[in-house]
Protein backbone atom coordinates (compact mmCIF):
# COMPACT_ATOMS: atom_id res chain seq x y z
CA UNK A 1 0.00 0.00 0.00
CA UNK A 2 1.31 3.44 -0.91
CA UNK A 3 0.79 6.56 1.16
CA UNK A 4 1.47 10.16 0.20
CA UNK A 5 4.18 11.99 2.12
CA UNK A 6 3.61 15.46 0.65
CA UNK A 7 3.10 17.24 3.97
CA UNK A 8 6.31 15.91 5.49
CA UNK A 9 8.41 16.67 2.42
CA UNK A 10 6.93 20.17 2.13
CA UNK A 11 7.56 20.79 5.84
CA UNK A 12 11.21 19.71 5.45
CA UNK A 13 11.54 22.16 2.57
CA UNK A 14 9.79 24.97 4.52
CA UNK A 15 6.90 25.17 2.04
CA UNK A 16 3.39 25.62 3.41
CA UNK A 17 0.18 24.68 1.63
CA UNK A 18 -0.49 28.18 0.32
CA UNK A 19 2.98 28.44 -1.20
CA UNK A 20 2.70 24.96 -2.69
CA UNK A 21 -0.65 25.91 -4.25
CA UNK A 22 0.96 29.00 -5.74
CA UNK A 23 3.94 27.05 -7.12
CA UNK A 24 1.77 24.34 -8.69
CA UNK A 25 -1.09 26.60 -9.81
CA UNK A 26 -3.50 24.23 -8.04
CA UNK A 27 -6.27 25.20 -5.64
CA UNK A 28 -5.56 25.37 -1.93
CA UNK A 29 -8.27 22.75 -1.46
CA UNK A 30 -6.56 20.29 -3.82
CA UNK A 31 -3.16 20.87 -2.23
CA UNK A 32 -4.70 20.35 1.21
CA UNK A 33 -5.94 16.90 0.24
CA UNK A 34 -2.56 15.83 -1.12
CA UNK A 35 -0.68 17.54 1.73
CA UNK A 36 -2.67 15.58 4.31
CA UNK A 37 -2.88 12.35 2.29
CA UNK A 38 -6.70 12.34 2.49
CA UNK A 39 -7.29 10.68 -0.87
CA UNK A 40 -8.53 7.33 -2.06
CA UNK A 41 -7.10 7.88 -5.55
CA UNK A 42 -4.35 10.19 -6.71
CA UNK A 43 -3.83 12.00 -9.99
CA UNK A 44 -0.26 11.26 -11.07
CA UNK A 45 -0.12 14.56 -12.95
CA UNK A 46 -0.82 16.44 -9.73
CA UNK A 47 1.80 14.40 -7.86
CA UNK A 48 4.25 15.23 -10.65
CA UNK A 49 3.49 18.97 -10.36
CA UNK A 50 3.93 18.83 -6.58
CA UNK A 51 7.24 16.97 -6.95
CA UNK A 52 8.50 19.57 -9.45
CA UNK A 53 7.41 22.42 -7.16
CA UNK A 54 9.27 20.86 -4.21
CA UNK A 55 12.28 19.92 -6.37
CA UNK A 56 12.05 16.22 -5.46
CA UNK A 57 11.38 12.97 -7.29
CA UNK A 58 7.88 11.48 -7.27
CA UNK A 59 9.30 8.58 -5.24
CA UNK A 60 10.14 11.02 -2.45
CA UNK A 61 6.43 11.78 -2.04
CA UNK A 62 5.39 8.16 -1.60
CA UNK A 63 5.82 5.81 1.36
CA UNK A 64 5.22 2.10 1.09
CA UNK A 65 3.28 0.74 4.05
CA UNK A 66 2.07 -2.71 4.98
CA UNK A 67 -1.58 -3.18 4.16
CA UNK A 68 -3.94 -3.35 7.17
CA UNK A 69 -4.81 -6.90 8.22
CA UNK A 70 -8.35 -6.69 6.79
CA UNK A 71 -7.03 -5.78 3.33
CA UNK A 72 -4.53 -8.66 3.27
CA UNK A 73 -7.32 -11.25 3.54
CA UNK A 74 -9.15 -9.96 0.44
N, C-alpha and C positions, 0 to 999 in steps of 0.2 A: 504494500500500500504506500502510495506517495502522499506527502503532505507539503504544502507550500510553506516556505520559510521567508517570505518577503519582509515581514515586519522586523525580524531579527537582523536580516542583512541590511535593510534600510537604517535601522537603529545604529548598527556598527559603522555605517557610512554617514551618520548624522543627517539623514534625510527624513523629514516628517512626511505625513500623508499629503499635505497640501503641496509641498514642494515636488513630491513624486507625481502628483496629478498634473502639475504645471509642466514638468519635464516630459511626461508621456502624452500630454494632450488628451488625457482621459478624465472622466468626471471623478470628483472626490468620492462619490458613492461607490463607483467601480473600484477605485484604488483601495477604499476601506475594506471591501470584501476580500480582495487579494492580500492586503496587508495583514488581515486577521485570519486568513485561511478559512473563511466561512463560505466555502463553495462545494457543491457536489461535483461540478464539472468545471474545467478550466478552458479558457480559450488560449491556445498556444501562441497566437499572435499577440495577445495582451501580455503574456508572460515574457515573450521576446522583447516587447517594448519596455517592460519594467527592467529586464536584465540590462538592456542597452542604457537606460537612464541611470542605472546604478553602477554601470561599468563592470558587470560581472557576467559569467556564463550562466545559461539557463540552469545548468546542473547545480549551481550555487544556491538557487532558489527552491530546490526540492530536497526533501529529506525522505529517505526510505524508512518506513516503520513496519513492524510486524502487524499483521492484520489482527483485529480483535478475535477472540475465541469463537464467537458466533459466526463470523464471516468465514473462518477456516473450514467449518463443517459443511458449508454450502457447496 
